[in-house]
Amino acid sequence: MPAGRVTCYPDKLAEYHGSPLKIRVDNEPEFTGKTFIDWAKSHDISIDYI
């Protein structure tokens, strides 16, 4: 799944519940790429890689 699609789901959830402080993810390409990392930084979300 492309990182652009991955970030759509948390954005929709944030509309109702607010953004999380941290997201725990594995080291798959969609989570380690620039798109996802930049998205997390822009929302002040830290990434916790397992």
C-alpha distance matrix in Angstrom:
0.0 3.8 6.5 8.3 6.7 6.8 10.4 11.4 12.0 14.3 16.0 16.9 18.2 20.1 22.0 23.7 23.7 23.5 21.2 21.2 23.0 20.6 17.2 17.0 13.9 13.6 13.5 10.0 9.2 6.9 10.1 12.7 12.1 14.6 12.5 11.8 15.3 17.0 15.6 16.9 20.2 20.7 20.7 22.8 20.3 20.8 18.1 19.3 17.7 18.8
3.8 0.0 3.8 5.4 5.5 6.4 9.0 10.4 12.1 14.0 15.0 16.5 18.3 19.6 21.4 23.6 23.7 23.0 20.4 20.8 22.3 20.2 17.1 17.5 14.6 14.6 13.9 10.7 8.6 5.9 9.3 11.3 9.8 11.6 9.3 9.4 13.0 14.1 13.1 15.0 17.9 18.2 18.7 21.0 19.0 19.7 17.3 19.2 17.9 19.6
6.5 3.8 0.0 3.8 5.4 4.8 6.3 8.8 10.6 11.6 12.5 14.8 16.3 17.0 19.1 21.5 21.3 20.1 17.3 17.6 18.9 17.0 14.1 15.0 12.4 13.2 12.6 10.2 8.2 4.7 6.8 9.1 7.6 8.9 6.2 5.7 9.4 10.6 9.4 11.2 14.1 14.6 15.1 17.2 15.4 16.1 14.0 16.3 15.5 17.7
8.3 5.4 3.8 0.0 3.8 5.5 5.5 6.7 9.6 11.0 10.8 12.9 15.1 15.8 17.3 20.0 20.4 19.2 16.8 17.9 19.6 18.4 15.9 17.4 15.4 16.7 16.3 14.0 11.9 8.5 10.3 12.5 10.4 10.5 7.0 7.5 11.1 11.0 9.1 11.8 14.5 13.9 14.5 17.4 16.1 17.6 16.2 18.9 18.6 21.0
6.7 5.5 5.4 3.8 0.0 3.8 5.4 5.2 7.3 9.8 10.2 11.3 13.4 14.9 16.3 18.5 19.1 18.6 16.7 17.7 20.0 18.6 15.8 17.1 15.1 16.4 16.7 14.1 12.9 9.3 11.2 14.2 12.9 13.7 10.4 9.8 13.6 14.0 11.6 13.6 16.8 16.3 16.0 18.9 17.2 18.8 17.2 19.4 19.1 21.0
6.8 6.4 4.8 5.5 3.8 0.0 3.8 5.6 6.2 7.7 9.4 10.9 12.0 13.5 15.6 17.5 17.4 16.8 14.4 14.8 16.9 15.2 12.2 13.3 11.4 13.0 13.8 11.7 11.2 7.5 8.4 11.8 11.5 12.7 9.8 7.9 11.5 12.8 10.3 11.3 14.9 15.0 14.3 16.7 14.4 15.6 13.8 15.8 15.5 17.4
10.4 9.0 6.3 5.5 5.4 3.8 0.0 3.8 5.5 5.7 6.3 8.8 10.3 10.8 12.9 15.3 15.2 14.0 11.6 12.6 14.7 13.7 11.4 13.5 12.5 14.8 15.6 14.1 13.3 9.6 9.6 12.6 12.0 12.1 8.8 6.9 10.1 10.5 7.3 8.7 12.1 11.6 10.8 13.6 11.9 13.8 12.8 15.5 16.1 18.5
11.4 10.4 8.8 6.7 5.2 5.6 3.8 0.0 3.8 5.8 5.2 6.3 8.8 10.0 11.1 13.5 14.3 13.8 12.3 14.1 16.8 16.3 14.2 16.4 15.6 17.9 18.9 17.1 16.4 12.6 13.2 16.3 15.4 15.4 11.9 10.6 13.8 13.6 10.2 11.9 15.0 13.8 12.7 16.0 14.6 17.0 16.3 18.9 19.6 21.7
12.0 12.1 10.6 9.6 7.3 6.2 5.5 3.8 0.0 3.8 5.4 5.2 6.3 8.6 10.3 11.7 12.1 12.3 11.2 12.4 15.5 14.9 12.6 14.7 14.2 16.8 18.5 17.0 17.1 13.4 13.5 17.0 17.0 17.5 14.3 12.2 15.2 15.7 12.2 12.8 16.3 15.5 13.6 16.4 14.4 16.6 15.8 17.8 18.6 20.3
14.3 14.0 11.6 11.0 9.8 7.7 5.7 5.8 3.8 0.0 3.8 5.4 5.0 5.9 8.7 10.2 9.7 9.2 7.5 8.7 11.8 11.5 9.8 12.6 12.9 16.1 18.0 17.2 17.5 14.0 13.0 16.3 16.6 16.8 13.9 11.3 13.5 14.0 10.4 10.1 13.5 12.9 10.4 12.9 10.9 13.4 13.2 15.4 16.9 18.8
16.0 15.0 12.5 10.8 10.2 9.4 6.3 5.2 5.4 3.8 0.0 3.8 5.5 5.1 6.6 9.4 9.9 8.8 7.7 10.3 13.2 13.8 12.7 15.8 16.2 19.3 20.7 19.8 19.5 15.8 15.2 18.1 17.7 17.2 13.9 12.1 14.2 13.7 9.9 10.5 13.3 11.7 9.5 12.7 11.8 14.9 15.3 18.1 19.7 22.1
16.9 16.5 14.8 12.9 11.3 10.9 8.8 6.3 5.2 5.4 3.8 0.0 3.8 5.4 5.4 7.4 9.0 9.4 9.6 12.2 15.6 16.3 15.0 17.9 18.2 21.3 23.1 21.9 21.8 18.1 17.8 21.1 20.7 20.5 17.1 15.4 17.8 17.4 13.6 14.2 17.1 15.4 13.0 16.1 15.1 18.1 18.4 20.7 22.3 24.2
18.2 18.3 16.3 15.1 13.4 12.0 10.3 8.8 6.3 5.0 5.5 3.8 0.0 3.8 5.4 5.6 6.0 7.1 7.7 9.6 13.3 14.1 13.1 15.9 16.9 20.2 22.5 21.8 22.3 18.8 17.9 21.2 21.6 21.6 18.6 16.2 18.2 18.4 14.6 14.2 17.2 16.1 13.0 15.4 13.9 16.8 17.1 19.0 20.9 22.5
20.1 19.6 17.0 15.8 14.9 13.5 10.8 10.0 8.6 5.9 5.1 5.4 3.8 0.0 3.8 5.3 5.0 4.1 4.8 7.8 11.2 12.8 12.7 16.1 17.5 21.1 23.1 22.8 23.1 19.6 18.3 21.2 21.4 20.9 18.1 15.7 17.1 16.8 13.1 12.5 14.9 13.4 10.1 12.5 11.7 15.0 16.2 18.4 20.8 22.9
22.0 21.4 19.1 17.3 16.3 15.6 12.9 11.1 10.3 8.7 6.6 5.4 5.4 3.8 0.0 3.8 6.1 6.1 8.1 11.4 14.7 16.5 16.5 19.9 21.1 24.6 26.5 25.9 25.9 22.3 21.4 24.3 24.1 23.4 20.3 18.4 20.0 19.2 15.5 15.5 17.6 15.5 12.5 15.3 15.1 18.6 19.8 22.2 24.5 26.6
23.7 23.6 21.5 20.0 18.5 17.5 15.3 13.5 11.7 10.2 9.4 7.4 5.6 5.3 3.8 0.0 3.8 6.1 9.1 11.7 15.1 17.0 17.1 20.1 21.7 25.3 27.6 27.2 27.7 24.2 23.1 26.2 26.5 26.1 23.1 20.9 22.4 22.1 18.4 17.8 20.1 18.4 15.1 17.3 16.6 19.8 21.0 22.9 25.3 27.0
23.7 23.7 21.3 20.4 19.1 17.4 15.2 14.3 12.1 9.7 9.9 9.0 6.0 5.0 6.1 3.8 0.0 3.8 6.8 8.6 12.0 14.0 14.4 17.5 19.6 23.2 25.8 25.8 26.7 23.4 21.8 24.8 25.5 25.3 22.7 20.0 21.1 21.1 17.7 16.4 18.6 17.5 13.8 15.3 14.3 17.2 18.5 20.1 22.8 24.3
23.5 23.0 20.1 19.2 18.6 16.8 14.0 13.8 12.3 9.2 8.8 9.4 7.1 4.1 6.1 6.1 3.8 0.0 3.8 6.6 9.5 12.0 13.1 16.6 18.8 22.5 24.7 24.9 25.5 22.3 20.4 23.0 23.6 22.9 20.5 18.0 18.6 18.3 15.0 13.6 15.3 14.1 10.4 11.8 11.3 14.6 16.4 18.5 21.4 23.4
21.2 20.4 17.3 16.8 16.7 14.4 11.6 12.3 11.2 7.5 7.7 9.6 7.7 4.8 8.1 9.1 6.8 3.8 0.0 3.8 6.6 8.8 9.8 13.5 15.6 19.3 21.3 21.7 22.2 19.1 17.0 19.4 20.1 19.4 17.3 14.6 14.9 14.9 11.8 9.9 11.9 11.2 7.4 8.6 7.7 10.9 12.8 15.0 17.9 20.3
21.2 20.8 17.6 17.9 17.7 14.8 12.6 14.1 12.4 8.7 10.3 12.2 9.6 7.8 11.4 11.7 8.6 6.6 3.8 0.0 3.8 5.5 7.0 10.5 13.2 16.9 19.2 20.2 21.2 18.5 15.8 18.2 19.6 19.4 17.8 14.6 14.5 15.4 12.7 10.0 12.0 12.5 8.9 8.8 6.5 8.8 10.4 12.0 15.1 17.2
23.0 22.3 18.9 19.6 20.0 16.9 14.7 16.8 15.5 11.8 13.2 15.6 13.3 11.2 14.7 15.1 12.0 9.5 6.6 3.8 0.0 3.8 7.1 10.3 13.4 17.0 18.9 20.5 21.5 19.3 16.1 17.8 19.4 19.0 18.1 14.9 13.9 14.9 13.0 9.6 10.8 12.0 8.9 7.1 5.0 6.3 8.9 10.4 14.0 16.3
20.6 20.2 17.0 18.4 18.6 15.2 13.7 16.3 14.9 11.5 13.8 16.3 14.1 12.8 16.5 17.0 14.0 12.0 8.8 5.5 3.8 0.0 3.8 6.6 9.8 13.3 15.3 17.1 18.4 16.6 13.2 14.8 16.9 17.2 16.6 13.1 12.1 14.0 12.5 8.9 10.7 12.8 10.2 8.6 5.2 4.6 5.7 6.8 10.3 12.6
17.2 17.1 14.1 15.9 15.8 12.2 11.4 14.2 12.6 9.8 12.7 15.0 13.1 12.7 16.5 17.1 14.4 13.1 9.8 7.0 7.1 3.8 0.0 3.8 6.4 10.1 12.4 13.8 15.4 13.4 10.2 12.5 14.8 15.7 14.9 11.1 11.1 13.5 11.8 8.7 11.6 13.6 11.4 10.8 7.0 6.4 5.1 5.9 8.4 10.5
17.0 17.5 15.0 17.4 17.1 13.3 13.5 16.4 14.7 12.6 15.8 17.9 15.9 16.1 19.9 20.1 17.5 16.6 13.5 10.5 10.3 6.6 3.8 0.0 3.8 7.1 10.0 11.9 14.3 13.1 9.8 11.9 14.9 16.5 16.3 12.6 12.5 15.6 14.5 11.6 14.3 16.8 14.9 14.1 10.3 8.7 6.0 4.5 5.8 6.9
13.9 14.6 12.4 15.4 15.1 11.4 12.5 15.6 14.2 12.9 16.2 18.2 16.9 17.5 21.1 21.7 19.6 18.8 15.6 13.2 13.4 9.8 6.4 3.8 0.0 3.8 6.7 8.2 10.7 9.8 6.9 9.2 12.3 14.6 14.5 11.0 11.5 15.0 14.1 12.0 14.9 17.4 16.1 15.9 12.2 10.7 7.2 6.3 5.1 6.2
13.6 14.6 13.2 16.7 16.4 13.0 14.8 17.9 16.8 16.1 19.3 21.3 20.2 21.1 24.6 25.3 23.2 22.5 19.3 16.9 17.0 13.3 10.1 7.1 3.8 0.0 3.8 5.7 9.0 9.5 7.2 8.6 12.0 15.0 15.5 12.5 13.0 16.7 16.4 14.7 17.4 20.1 19.3 19.0 15.5 13.6 9.8 8.4 5.4 5.2
13.5 13.9 12.6 16.3 16.7 13.8 15.6 18.9 18.5 18.0 20.7 23.1 22.5 23.1 26.5 27.6 25.8 24.7 21.3 19.2 18.9 15.3 12.4 10.0 6.7 3.8 0.0 3.8 6.5 8.2 6.3 6.1 9.6 12.9 14.1 11.7 12.0 15.7 16.2 14.9 17.2 20.0 20.0 19.7 16.6 14.5 10.7 9.9 6.5 7.2
10.0 10.7 10.2 14.0 14.1 11.7 14.1 17.1 17.0 17.2 19.8 21.9 21.8 22.8 25.9 27.2 25.8 24.9 21.7 20.2 20.5 17.1 13.8 11.9 8.2 5.7 3.8 0.0 3.8 5.6 5.6 6.4 8.7 12.4 12.9 11.0 12.4 15.8 15.9 15.5 18.1 20.4 20.5 20.9 17.9 16.5 12.8 12.7 9.7 10.4
9.2 8.6 8.2 11.9 12.9 11.2 13.3 16.4 17.1 17.5 19.5 21.8 22.3 23.1 25.9 27.7 26.7 25.5 22.2 21.2 21.5 18.4 15.4 14.3 10.7 9.0 6.5 3.8 0.0 3.8 5.4 5.1 5.8 9.6 10.3 9.4 11.0 13.9 14.4 14.8 17.1 19.1 19.8 20.6 18.1 17.0 13.8 14.6 12.0 13.5
6.9 5.9 4.7 8.5 9.3 7.5 9.6 12.6 13.4 14.0 15.8 18.1 18.8 19.6 22.3 24.2 23.4 22.3 19.1 18.5 19.3 16.6 13.4 13.1 9.8 9.5 8.2 5.6 3.8 0.0 3.8 5.8 5.8 8.9 8.1 6.8 9.4 12.0 11.7 12.4 15.2 16.7 17.1 18.4 16.0 15.6 12.6 14.1 12.3 14.2
10.1 9.3 6.8 10.3 11.2 8.4 9.6 13.2 13.5 13.0 15.2 17.8 17.9 18.3 21.4 23.1 21.8 20.4 17.0 15.8 16.1 13.2 10.2 9.8 6.9 7.2 6.3 5.6 5.4 3.8 0.0 3.8 5.7 8.5 8.4 5.7 7.2 10.5 10.4 10.0 12.7 14.8 15.0 15.6 12.9 12.1 8.9 10.3 8.8 11.2
12.7 11.3 9.1 12.5 14.2 11.8 12.6 16.3 17.0 16.3 18.1 21.1 21.2 21.2 24.3 26.2 24.8 23.0 19.4 18.2 17.8 14.8 12.5 11.9 9.2 8.6 6.1 6.4 5.1 5.8 3.8 0.0 3.8 6.8 8.4 6.8 6.8 10.2 11.4 11.0 12.8 15.4 16.2 16.4 14.1 12.6 9.6 10.9 9.0 11.7
12.1 9.8 7.6 10.4 12.9 11.5 12.0 15.4 17.0 16.6 17.7 20.7 21.6 21.4 24.1 26.5 25.5 23.6 20.1 19.6 19.4 16.9 14.8 14.9 12.3 12.0 9.6 8.7 5.8 5.8 5.7 3.8 0.0 3.8 5.6 5.8 6.4 8.6 10.2 11.1 12.5 14.5 16.0 16.8 15.2 14.4 12.0 14.1 12.6 15.5
14.6 11.6 8.9 10.5 13.7 12.7 12.1 15.4 17.5 16.8 17.2 20.5 21.6 20.9 23.4 26.1 25.3 22.9 19.4 19.4 19.0 17.2 15.7 16.5 14.6 15.0 12.9 12.4 9.6 8.9 8.5 6.8 3.8 0.0 3.8 5.6 5.1 5.8 8.3 9.9 10.4 11.9 14.2 15.1 14.3 14.0 12.6 15.4 14.7 18.0
12.5 9.3 6.2 7.0 10.4 9.8 8.8 11.9 14.3 13.9 13.9 17.1 18.6 18.1 20.3 23.1 22.7 20.5 17.3 17.8 18.1 16.6 14.9 16.3 14.5 15.5 14.1 12.9 10.3 8.1 8.4 8.4 5.6 3.8 0.0 3.8 5.6 5.3 6.1 8.7 10.1 10.6 12.6 14.4 13.6 14.2 13.0 16.1 15.8 18.9
11.8 9.4 5.7 7.5 9.8 7.9 6.9 10.6 12.2 11.3 12.1 15.4 16.2 15.7 18.4 20.9 20.0 18.0 14.6 14.6 14.9 13.1 11.1 12.6 11.0 12.5 11.7 11.0 9.4 6.8 5.7 6.8 5.8 5.6 3.8 0.0 3.8 5.5 5.0 6.2 8.7 9.9 10.8 12.3 10.7 11.1 9.6 12.6 12.6 15.7
15.3 13.0 9.4 11.1 13.6 11.5 10.1 13.8 15.2 13.5 14.2 17.8 18.2 17.1 20.0 22.4 21.1 18.6 14.9 14.5 13.9 12.1 11.1 12.5 11.5 13.0 12.0 12.4 11.0 9.4 7.2 6.8 6.4 5.1 5.6 3.8 0.0 3.8 5.4 5.2 6.2 8.7 10.1 10.5 9.2 9.0 7.9 11.2 11.6 15.2
17.0 14.1 10.6 11.0 14.0 12.8 10.5 13.6 15.7 14.0 13.7 17.4 18.4 16.8 19.2 22.1 21.1 18.3 14.9 15.4 14.9 14.0 13.5 15.6 15.0 16.7 15.7 15.8 13.9 12.0 10.5 10.2 8.6 5.8 5.3 5.5 3.8 0.0 3.8 5.5 5.1 6.1 8.7 9.8 10.0 10.8 10.8 14.5 15.3 18.9
15.6 13.1 9.4 9.1 11.6 10.3 7.3 10.2 12.2 10.4 9.9 13.6 14.6 13.1 15.5 18.4 17.7 15.0 11.8 12.7 13.0 12.5 11.8 14.5 14.1 16.4 16.2 15.9 14.4 11.7 10.4 11.4 10.2 8.3 6.1 5.0 5.4 3.8 0.0 3.8 5.5 5.2 6.5 8.7 8.5 10.4 10.6 14.3 15.5 18.9
16.9 15.0 11.2 11.8 13.6 11.3 8.7 11.9 12.8 10.1 10.5 14.2 14.2 12.5 15.5 17.8 16.4 13.6 9.9 10.0 9.6 8.9 8.7 11.6 12.0 14.7 14.9 15.5 14.8 12.4 10.0 11.0 11.1 9.9 8.7 6.2 5.2 5.5 3.8 0.0 3.8 5.5 5.2 6.1 4.9 6.6 7.3 11.0 12.9 16.3
20.2 17.9 14.1 14.5 16.8 14.9 12.1 15.0 16.3 13.5 13.3 17.1 17.2 14.9 17.6 20.1 18.6 15.3 11.9 12.0 10.8 10.7 11.6 14.3 14.9 17.4 17.2 18.1 17.1 15.2 12.7 12.8 12.5 10.4 10.1 8.7 6.2 5.1 5.5 3.8 0.0 3.8 5.4 5.0 5.9 7.2 9.0 12.7 14.7 18.4
20.7 18.2 14.6 13.9 16.3 15.0 11.6 13.8 15.5 12.9 11.7 15.4 16.1 13.4 15.5 18.4 17.5 14.1 11.2 12.5 12.0 12.8 13.6 16.8 17.4 20.1 20.0 20.4 19.1 16.7 14.8 15.4 14.5 11.9 10.6 9.9 8.7 6.1 5.2 5.5 3.8 0.0 3.8 5.6 7.7 10.2 12.2 15.9 18.0 21.6
20.7 18.7 15.1 14.5 16.0 14.3 10.8 12.7 13.6 10.4 9.5 13.0 13.0 10.1 12.5 15.1 13.8 10.4 7.4 8.9 8.9 10.2 11.4 14.9 16.1 19.3 20.0 20.5 19.8 17.1 15.0 16.2 16.0 14.2 12.6 10.8 10.1 8.7 6.5 5.2 5.4 3.8 0.0 3.8 5.4 8.9 11.2 14.7 17.2 20.5
22.8 21.0 17.2 17.4 18.9 16.7 13.6 16.0 16.4 12.9 12.7 16.1 15.4 12.5 15.3 17.3 15.3 11.8 8.6 8.8 7.1 8.6 10.8 14.1 15.9 19.0 19.7 20.9 20.6 18.4 15.6 16.4 16.8 15.1 14.4 12.3 10.5 9.8 8.7 6.1 5.0 5.6 3.8 0.0 3.8 6.5 9.7 13.0 16.0 19.3
20.3 19.0 15.4 16.1 17.2 14.4 11.9 14.6 14.4 10.9 11.8 15.1 13.9 11.7 15.1 16.6 14.3 11.3 7.7 6.5 5.0 5.2 7.0 10.3 12.2 15.5 16.6 17.9 18.1 16.0 12.9 14.1 15.2 14.3 13.6 10.7 9.2 10.0 8.5 4.9 5.9 7.7 5.4 3.8 0.0 3.8 6.5 9.6 12.6 15.8
20.8 19.7 16.1 17.6 18.8 15.6 13.8 17.0 16.6 13.4 14.9 18.1 16.8 15.0 18.6 19.8 17.2 14.6 10.9 8.8 6.3 4.6 6.4 8.7 10.7 13.6 14.5 16.5 17.0 15.6 12.1 12.6 14.4 14.0 14.2 11.1 9.0 10.8 10.4 6.6 7.2 10.2 8.9 6.5 3.8 0.0 3.8 6.5 9.7 13.0
18.1 17.3 14.0 16.2 17.2 13.8 12.8 16.3 15.8 13.2 15.3 18.4 17.1 16.2 19.8 21.0 18.5 16.4 12.8 10.4 8.9 5.7 5.1 6.0 7.2 9.8 10.7 12.8 13.8 12.6 8.9 9.6 12.0 12.6 13.0 9.6 7.9 10.8 10.6 7.3 9.0 12.2 11.2 9.7 6.5 3.8 0.0 3.8 6.2 9.7
19.3 19.2 16.3 18.9 19.4 15.8 15.5 18.9 17.8 15.4 18.1 20.7 19.0 18.4 22.2 22.9 20.1 18.5 15.0 12.0 10.4 6.8 5.9 4.5 6.3 8.4 9.9 12.7 14.6 14.1 10.3 10.9 14.1 15.4 16.1 12.6 11.2 14.5 14.3 11.0 12.7 15.9 14.7 13.0 9.6 6.5 3.8 0.0 3.8 6.5
17.7 17.9 15.5 18.6 19.1 15.5 16.1 19.6 18.6 16.9 19.7 22.3 20.9 20.8 24.5 25.3 22.8 21.4 17.9 15.1 14.0 10.3 8.4 5.8 5.1 5.4 6.5 9.7 12.0 12.3 8.8 9.0 12.6 14.7 15.8 12.6 11.6 15.3 15.5 12.9 14.7 18.0 17.2 16.0 12.6 9.7 6.2 3.8 0.0 3.8
18.8 19.6 17.7 21.0 21.0 17.4 18.5 21.7 20.3 18.8 22.1 24.2 22.5 22.9 26.6 27.0 24.3 23.4 20.3 17.2 16.3 12.6 10.5 6.9 6.2 5.2 7.2 10.4 13.5 14.2 11.2 11.7 15.5 18.0 18.9 15.7 15.2 18.9 18.9 16.3 18.4 21.6 20.5 19.3 15.8 13.0 9.7 6.5 3.8 0.0
